[in-house]
């Protein structure tokens, strides 16, 4: 039976180049270091950091994105040659297949993930004077769509360990003006839908799930986007399933599907739906997906499951390794998350465990070792675009100066402020590689930990 690997033993073994201790064979970084193999793991920590002139741990390349193949070319050319350039057969086929893939009854394809969210709120009648609850750790579009409806965003602080909306703080943010809740499955990690939906049901508030980064993510064995009133996806260039731009709305409510279709398509009837007459709010626009995007997505769906499985396996391996290093905290998942999509591999960095080495310099050192990593989001509730919008004449006219002056204090998110100082990311393409490359990443982090004091002084 393998001896339990402690953090202290792990760090000791990192510092012993080629040390071969008596342990059972294991694929974990700590175990491989204790056995003294492979050489890159057993020697990396004793070598000089690349930022100080040493040799990088990762010398190979990382996968590019997106990936285009012959079937993608054929799909685009078929639409081009048939002069079927409008929302037609390919989009409808994609909607059917994407709904089935996500265990949802209906899918409405849109021009982007942003317009999927915007359409969902529009179909629910969100407008001036309403409040919409959002998390502060997300891409700006989650809040932009609220502003476009002249509603007031209300922030619920983050759970730092998961990077997600803290469900324990949700109910306190609800008022009689709350019109919708937007939980975000950031990076592909799934928000606590059990608790969020329970609060929403208690107060009879619709839930618009932002699953733009969560393709194939699951909550209790079911697609994350199939829970709640709607679930919204993005097919922007960086996403795990992409067509350059594009989006989709999932719902199990036929009336909501009809309303979303009418809002996004000039108040027209959804094919086989009950008609736009059931959409009672009137506002609408053109947020349609093009036929080219639909055809490309049908082609790109090939291999989607296999890529998702590879990400999951590599992420699990990397998490096991990184948890052995003091000061590195991979994002945790809620108990109901049965599949993380890993659009991002997220972890928190504690400089106190790295001899005071700042996060900025830690990231520079890790990039110098050949690992593509970044710092992630800044506090969305403090972004200038948002504060400027709330000071604008239309907002003052709708909400009054007193309400808007009090808004910053009402929307303090201290846990998220800390998260934004600790957060680190790697894109999903890093996980489309091998376990050996995951070990290289961990070895690079261990190397920086070993030499943190030197790096901090440099």
C-alpha positions in Angstrom: 0.0 0.0 0.0 1.4 3.4 -0.9 2.5 5.6 2.0 0.3 8.7 2.4 2.0 11.7 0.8 2.0 14.9 3.0 2.7 18.4 1.8 5.9 18.4 3.7 7.1 15.1 2.2 6.1 16.4 -1.3 8.2 19.5 -0.9 11.1 17.5 0.5 10.9 15.1 -2.4 10.8 18.0 -4.9 14.1 19.2 -3.5 15.8 15.8 -3.8 17.0 15.5 -7.4 16.7 11.9 -8.4 15.8 10.6 -4.9 14.3 7.2 -5.0 12.4 6.4 -1.8 10.6 3.2 -1.0 7.0 3.7 -2.0 4.5 2.0 -4.2 4.4 3.1 -7.8 1.9 5.9 -8.5 1.1 8.4 -11.3 0.8 11.4 -8.9 3.5 14.1 -8.9 4.4 13.5 -5.3 4.8 9.7 -5.8 6.8 10.1 -9.0 9.1 12.6 -7.3 9.6 10.2 -4.4 10.6 7.5 -6.9 13.0 9.9 -8.6 11.2 9.7 -12.0 10.7 11.1 -14.5 13.7 13.3 -14.4 11.8 16.5 -15.2 9.8 16.1 -12.0 12.6 15.1 -9.8 15.0 17.8 -10.9 12.8 20.8 -11.8 12.6 22.3 -8.4 16.3 22.2 -7.9 17.0 24.1 -11.1 17.1 27.9 -11.4 13.7 29.5 -12.3 13.4 30.5 -15.9 12.6 34.1 -14.8 16.1 34.2 -13.2 17.8 32.7 -16.3 17.2 29.0 -15.9 15.7 26.6 -18.3 11.9 26.5 -18.6 10.1 23.3 -17.4 7.6 23.4 -20.3 9.5 23.6 -23.6 6.8 22.3 -26.0 3.8 24.0 -27.5 0.2 24.1 -26.3 -2.8 23.3 -28.5 -4.2 26.1 -30.7 -7.9 27.0 -30.8 -10.2 26.8 -32.7 -9.6 23.6 -34.5 -10.8 23.5 -38.1 -11.1 20.4 -40.3 -12.4 19.2 -43.6 -16.0 18.7 -42.3 -16.0 22.4 -41.3 -15.0 23.5 -44.7 -17.6 21.3 -46.3 -20.4 22.6 -44.0 -19.6 26.2 -44.8 -19.3 25.6 -48.5 -22.6 23.7 -48.7 -24.4 26.7 -47.2 -22.5 29.1 -49.4 -23.2 27.2 -52.7 -26.9 26.6 -51.8 -27.3 30.4 -51.3 -29.0 29.4 -48.0 -27.6 32.4 -46.1 -30.5 33.1 -43.8 -31.7 31.4 -40.6 -32.9 28.2 -42.0 -32.3 24.4 -42.1 -28.8 24.3 -40.5 -29.8 26.5 -37.6 -33.0 24.5 -37.0 -31.1 21.2 -37.1 -28.5 22.6 -34.6 -31.3 23.8 -32.3 -32.8 20.3 -32.3 -29.5 18.5 -31.6 -28.3 21.0 -29.0 -31.6 20.7 -27.1 -31.3 16.9 -27.1 -27.7 17.0 -26.1 -28.6 19.1 -23.1 -31.8 17.3 -22.1 -33.9 20.4 -22.8 -37.2 20.6 -24.7 -36.5 23.8 -26.6 -33.5 25.6 -28.0 -33.4 29.1 -29.6 -30.1 29.9 -31.4 -29.0 33.5 -31.2 -26.2 35.7 -32.5 -24.1 35.5 -29.3 -24.1 34.5 -25.7 -24.8 38.1 -24.9 -27.9 38.2 -27.0 -29.0 34.9 -25.5 -29.0 36.5 -22.1 -30.5 39.7 -23.4 -33.3 37.8 -25.1 -34.0 35.8 -22.0 -34.4 38.9 -19.9 -36.5 40.6 -22.6 -38.8 37.6 -22.9 -39.4 37.7 -19.2 -40.3 41.4 -19.4 -37.4 42.8 -17.5 -37.2 46.6 -17.9 -36.7 50.0 -16.2 -37.3 49.9 -12.4 -36.6 46.2 -12.1 -33.6 44.6 -10.3 -31.7 41.6 -11.6 -29.3 39.6 -9.3 -25.9 38.8 -10.6 -22.5 37.6 -9.3 -19.4 39.9 -9.4 -17.0 37.3 -10.8 -18.0 37.0 -14.4 -17.5 38.5 -17.9 -19.1 41.9 -18.3 -21.9 40.6 -20.6 -23.7 39.2 -17.6 -24.2 42.8 -16.4 -24.3 44.5 -19.8 -27.6 42.8 -20.6 -29.1 44.1 -17.4 -28.0 47.6 -18.3 -29.4 47.3 -21.9 -32.9 46.7 -20.4 -32.3 49.7 -18.0 -32.7 47.4 -15.0 -30.6 47.7 -11.9 -27.9 45.0 -11.3 -27.7 43.8 -7.7 -24.6 41.8 -6.8 -24.4 38.8 -4.6 -20.9 38.1 -3.2 -18.7 35.2 -4.4 -17.8 32.0 -2.6 -14.1 32.2 -3.0 -13.5 28.5 -2.9 -15.7 27.8 -5.9 -15.4 31.2 -7.7 -19.2 31.2 -7.9 -22.2 33.1 -6.5 -22.5 32.4 -2.7 -25.9 30.8 -2.4 -26.0 31.6 1.4 -26.0 35.4 0.5 -28.7 35.2 -2.2 -31.9 35.6 -0.3 -30.7 38.8 1.5 -30.4 40.5 -1.9 -34.0 39.9 -3.0 -36.5 42.8 -2.8 -40.0 43.3 -4.2 -38.3 44.7 -7.3 -36.2 41.6 -8.1 -37.3 40.4 -11.5 -34.7 37.7 -12.3 -31.6 35.9 -10.9 -28.6 35.2 -13.1 -26.3 32.5 -11.6 -23.1 32.1 -13.7 -21.4 28.8 -14.2 -18.0 30.5 -14.5 -15.2 28.6 -16.1 -17.5 25.6 -16.5 -17.9 25.1 -12.7 -21.6 24.8 -11.8 -23.3 27.2 -9.3 -25.2 25.6 -6.4 -28.4 25.2 -8.3 -30.2 23.3 -5.5 -30.0 26.3 -3.2 -30.4 29.0 -5.8 -33.5 27.4 -7.3 -35.0 26.8 -3.9 -34.7 30.5 -3.1 -36.0 31.5 -6.5 -39.0 29.2 -6.2 -39.8 30.5 -2.7 -39.9 34.1 -4.1 -41.4 33.1 -7.5 -38.4 34.7 -9.4 -37.2 33.4 -12.8 -33.7 32.0 -13.0 -31.6 32.7 -16.2 -28.6 30.5 -16.0 -25.5 31.9 -17.6 -23.8 28.7 -19.0 -21.9 30.6 -21.6 -18.7 28.9 -20.4 -20.2 25.6 -19.4 -20.7 23.4 -22.4 -21.6 19.8 -21.3 -21.3 20.8 -17.6 -23.8 18.9 -15.4 -25.7 19.4 -12.2 -26.8 16.1 -10.7 -26.3 14.3 -14.0 -28.3 16.8 -16.1 -27.1 19.6 -18.3 -26.4 22.8 -16.2 -28.3 24.8 -18.9 -31.4 22.7 -18.6 -32.2 23.9 -15.1 -34.1 27.1 -14.2 -36.2 29.2 -16.6 -33.6 29.5 -19.3 -30.0 28.5 -19.8 -27.8 30.6 -22.0 -24.7 29.5 -24.0 -22.0 31.3 -26.0 -20.2 29.9 -29.1 -17.7 32.8 -29.2 -14.2 32.0 -30.5 -12.7 30.9 -27.2 -15.5 28.6 -26.1 -15.3 24.8 -25.9 -17.9 24.7 -28.7 -17.4 27.6 -31.0 -18.4 29.2 -34.3 -16.6 32.6 -34.0 -19.8 34.1 -32.6 -23.2 32.7 -31.7 -25.3 31.7 -28.8 -28.3 29.6 -27.6 -31.1 29.6 -25.1 -32.4 26.4 -23.6 -35.7 26.1 -21.8 -38.3 23.5 -20.9 -41.2 26.0 -20.9 -43.0 26.3 -24.3 -44.3 29.8 -23.5 -40.8 31.0 -22.7 -39.5 29.4 -25.9 -42.1 31.3 -27.9 -41.4 34.5 -26.1 -37.6 34.2 -26.7 -38.1 33.4 -30.3 -40.4 36.4 -30.8 -38.0 38.7 -29.0 -34.9 37.6 -31.0 -36.6 37.4 -34.4 -38.7 40.5 -35.0 -41.7 39.2 -33.1 -42.2 36.3 -35.5 -43.7 32.9 -34.6 -41.5 30.1 -33.5 -41.8 27.1 -36.0 -44.2 24.6 -34.4 -44.8 27.1 -31.5 -48.0 28.6 -30.2 -47.3 31.9 -31.9 -45.9 35.3 -31.0 -49.3 36.4 -29.8 -48.3 34.8 -26.5 -45.4 37.2 -26.2 -47.1 40.1 -24.4 -44.2 42.6 -23.9 -43.9 43.7 -27.5 -40.2 44.7 -27.6 -38.1 42.7 -30.1 -35.2 42.8 -32.4 -32.9 40.8 -34.7 -30.6 38.6 -32.7 -30.6 35.6 -35.1 -27.9 33.1 -35.6 -26.7 32.9 -39.2 -27.0 29.7 -41.3 -23.2 29.7 -41.6 -22.8 29.6 -37.8 -25.4 26.8 -37.5 -23.7 24.7 -40.1 -20.3 25.2 -38.5 -21.6 24.3 -35.1 -23.1 21.0 -36.4 -19.7 20.1 -37.7 -17.9 21.3 -34.5 -20.1 19.1 -32.3 -18.1 16.1 -33.6 -15.6 15.2 -30.9 -17.2 17.5 -28.4 -17.7 14.7 -25.8 -14.3 13.3 -26.3 -12.6 16.7 -25.8 -14.7 17.2 -22.7 -13.7 13.9 -21.2 -10.0 14.6 -21.9 -10.3 18.0 -20.1 -11.9 16.3 -17.1 -9.3 13.6 -16.8 -6.4 16.1 -17.1 -8.0 18.6 -14.8 -8.5 15.9 -12.1 -4.8 14.9 -12.5 -3.6 18.4 -12.3 -5.8 19.2 -9.3 -4.4 16.2 -7.4 -0.9 17.5 -8.0 -1.4 21.1 -7.3 -3.2 20.4 -4.0 0.2 19.1 -2.7 1.7 22.5 -3.0 1.1 25.0 -0.1 -0.6 28.2 -1.3 -2.2 26.7 -4.4 -6.0 26.1 -4.1 -7.8 24.7 -7.1 -11.4 25.8 -7.4 -13.7 23.5 -5.5 -17.0 22.1 -6.8 -20.4 21.9 -5.1 -21.6 18.4 -4.2 -24.2 18.6 -7.0 -21.7 19.3 -9.8 -21.4 16.0 -11.6 -19.4 17.5 -14.4 -17.2 20.6 -14.7 -16.8 21.8 -18.3 -13.4 23.3 -17.5 -13.6 26.1 -20.0 -11.1 27.6 -17.5 -8.8 25.8 -15.0 -9.1 28.1 -12.0 -7.1 28.2 -8.8 -6.3 30.7 -6.0 -2.8 31.7 -5.1 -1.7 32.6 -1.5 1.5 34.7 -1.5 2.1 34.1 2.2 2.9 30.5 1.3 5.4 31.6 -1.4 7.7 33.8 0.8 5.5 36.9 0.0 6.0 36.5 -3.8 3.3 38.7 -5.4 0.7 37.2 -7.6 2.0 39.3 -10.5 5.5 38.0 -10.2 4.3 34.5 -9.6 2.3 34.6 -12.9 5.4 36.1 -14.7 7.5 33.3 -13.3 5.0 30.6 -14.3 4.7 32.1 -17.8 8.5 32.1 -18.0 8.4 28.3 -17.3 6.2 28.0 -20.4 2.8 27.8 -18.7 0.1 30.0 -20.3 -1.6 31.5 -17.2 -3.4 34.8 -16.4 -4.9 36.6 -13.4 -8.6 36.4 -14.4 -11.4 38.9 -13.7 -11.3 42.2 -11.7 -14.3 43.1 -9.5 -17.2 43.6 -11.9 -19.2 45.6 -9.4 -16.5 48.3 -9.5 -15.9 48.5 -13.2 -16.0 52.0 -14.7 -18.4 51.2 -17.5 -21.0 50.1 -14.9 -20.5 53.1 -12.6 -20.8 55.4 -15.7 -24.0 53.7 -16.7 -25.5 54.2 -13.3 -24.6 57.9 -13.3 -26.1 58.4 -16.8 -29.2 60.6 -17.3 -31.6 57.7 -18.1 -30.7 55.8 -14.9 -31.0 58.9 -12.7 -34.4 59.6 -14.3 -35.6 56.1 -13.6 -34.1 55.4 -10.1 -33.3 58.8 -8.7 -30.0 60.1 -7.5 -30.4 58.9 -3.9 -30.9 55.3 -4.9 -27.9 55.4 -7.2 -25.7 57.2 -4.6 -26.5 54.3 -2.2 -25.9 51.6 -4.8 -22.1 51.2 -4.3 -22.5 50.6 -0.5 -25.4 48.2 -1.1 -23.2 46.2 -3.6 -20.0 45.7 -1.7 -18.6 42.2 -2.3 -15.6 41.8 0.1 -15.1 38.1 -0.6 -15.0 38.7 -4.3 -12.5 41.5 -3.8 -10.2 39.0 -2.2 -10.9 36.4 -4.9 -9.9 38.9 -7.6 -6.5 39.4 -5.8 -6.0 35.6 -5.6 -7.5 34.1 -8.8 -5.4 32.5 -11.6 -6.5 30.8 -14.8 -5.5 28.6 -17.6 -7.6 28.2 -20.7 -9.3 24.9 -21.6 -6.8 24.2 -24.4 -4.1 23.6 -21.8 -6.2 20.5 -20.7 -6.3 19.2 -24.3 -2.9 17.6 -23.9 -1.4 14.8 -21.8 -1.0 13.8 -18.2 2.8 14.4 -18.6 2.1 18.0 -19.5 -0.1 18.4 -16.4 2.9 17.1 -14.4 5.1 19.7 -16.1 2.7 22.4 -15.0 2.8 21.1 -11.4 6.6 20.8 -11.5 6.8 24.4 -12.7 4.7 25.6 -9.8 6.7 23.5 -7.3 9.9 25.0 -8.8 8.6 28.5 -8.2 7.6 27.6 -4.6 11.0 26.2 -3.9 12.7 29.4 -5.1 10.0 31.9 -4.1 12.3 33.9 -1.8 14.8 34.4 -4.6 12.1 35.5 -7.0 10.5 37.9 -4.5 13.9 39.7 -4.1 14.7 39.8 -7.9 
